Every structure is written in C-alpha cells, then in structure tokens.
Amino acid sequence: MLARTYRLIKKEDFRKTYANRKSLANPLLVLYHFKKSNQYAPRIGISVSKKIGNAVIRNKVKRRIREAMRSYLPKIKTEYDLIFVARIKIGKASFKEIEKSVEDLLIRAKMIRKMSKT
C-alpha cells in the first residue's frame, strides 16, 4: 500500500493531470504526468478499466503496479503527479513484466532523478 502522501485521490487532480496531455505508453501501461510547483512528494494514481477483467483481476493489477512503483518512489522527481492507466494486455502479464513496463515509462518520461552518492 502506498502511503497517503504518495496517492492521487481527488477527481479534480486526475482531471488536471489528464488535461495536461503529456503521456507515454507501452503495451501494458499508459503514463500521464503533470508538473506541479508546490509539492513535496510525487503522487501516483492508478486507473484500471472494467475491460481488464473482474474486480479480483483489477485489484490484483493495481496492487502489482503499486508494488512496482514502491522501489522508485525515492527516485521520482517530487513535483509530479503521475497516473498509470492499465491496458488490456496487463491482465495476463506477470509481475516482472509490469515492473519492467513501469521502469520503462519512468525512464522515458525522465521522471527519475539522479541520486547523489553519499
């Protein structure tokens, strides 16, 4: 489970992020991103359509996306809102494939900041 500070919950925030129209896609996911100026942590929203499957499958997909994101949270630029939209193929994908898909989108969107070595 993502901590509350990392969750994008309000419908208004989802609308702003979608309206920004900055997105990237691969066969499993679409990533929408929106840069905000006054944010202390990245916020992540996940959208899974009923086309993916029943509630059990949709929840499983959401849990897998959240888990894949957890290792990247400290590395993601703090001023962004991100929305991951699941595509139909994700219902049959393994966790490794979802993890690779998330990583691919974050790298392509240049969301991962370089960590300083200490």
N, C-alpha and C positions, 0 to 999 in steps of 0.2 A: 504494500500500500504506500502510495506517495503521501508525504506529509502535506498538510493543508496549504502551507505556503507555496508548494510547487503545483497546486491544482488550479486549472482554469475551470471555473464553475458557472459563472453568470452568463446568461444568454447574450447579454449586451457585449461581453468580452469576446465571445465566439463570433458574433456578428462583425465586430471591428476587425478581427483577425481575418475572417473570410473576405471582407470588403477590401482589405489591403491588396488582395490578389497576387501576393507573392507566394508561389508554390513550386514544389518539385515533386516528382513522382518516380516510382519504380513499380515493378509488377505487383508488389504486395501492399504498398502504402503510398499515401499522398501526404506531404508535409506542407502545411500553411504556416507562415511566420509573419510576425508583426513586431516592429521595434517600438518600444515604449521608453520614455526618458526617465521616469521616476520609479524604477523597480529595483528591488534588492535581491530578487531570486527569479529564475526563469519559471514560467508557469506552463504546464502541459495539459492539453485537453485531448481526449480520445473520442472518436466518433466511429461507431460500428453499426452499420445498417442491418435491417432485418433480412436483407438479401444474403447475408453471410451465413445465416442459419438460425436455429432456435436460440432461446435465452442462454442455455448452457454453453453453446459454442461461442456466442457473442461475448459472454463474460470471460470465458477462457482466453479469447483473443485479447480482450482488454487487459487481463492480468499479465499475459505474456508481453504485451507492449510496455506496460508499466515496469515490469521486471527488467526488460531490455534497456529501458531508459535510466534505471536507477544507477548504473555504473557511470553514466555520462553526466549526471546532474552536477557534480562539482566542476566539470569541464565546460559546461554550456555557458555562453555569454548571458549575463544576468538580466539584460534589458529586453529580452524577447519573450513573447507569448508564442507558443507552438501548438498546433493542432495536428494530430495524426488521424487520418481518415483511412480506414481499412478497406481494401479492395477484396473482391470475391475470392480470389485465389488464397487469401490468408487463412481461410477456414481449414485448409488441408496442409498448411505449412508447419514445419517443425519449429521449435523454439530457436534453434540455431539460425534458421533461415530468417526468422523475424528479427533476431538480434543483428544479423548482417544487414538486413534491409534498413533498420533504424540507423545503424552506423553509417551506411552509405548516404542516406539522406542528410544526416547531420554534417558530414564532411562536405558534401556537395553544396550545402547551404552556408558553409563557413560559420557554423554555429559553435564549433568547438574552439575555445580559446587556448592559447598555448600556456601550459602550466610552467611557472618559474621553478627552477631547480633550487632547493634549499638544503 
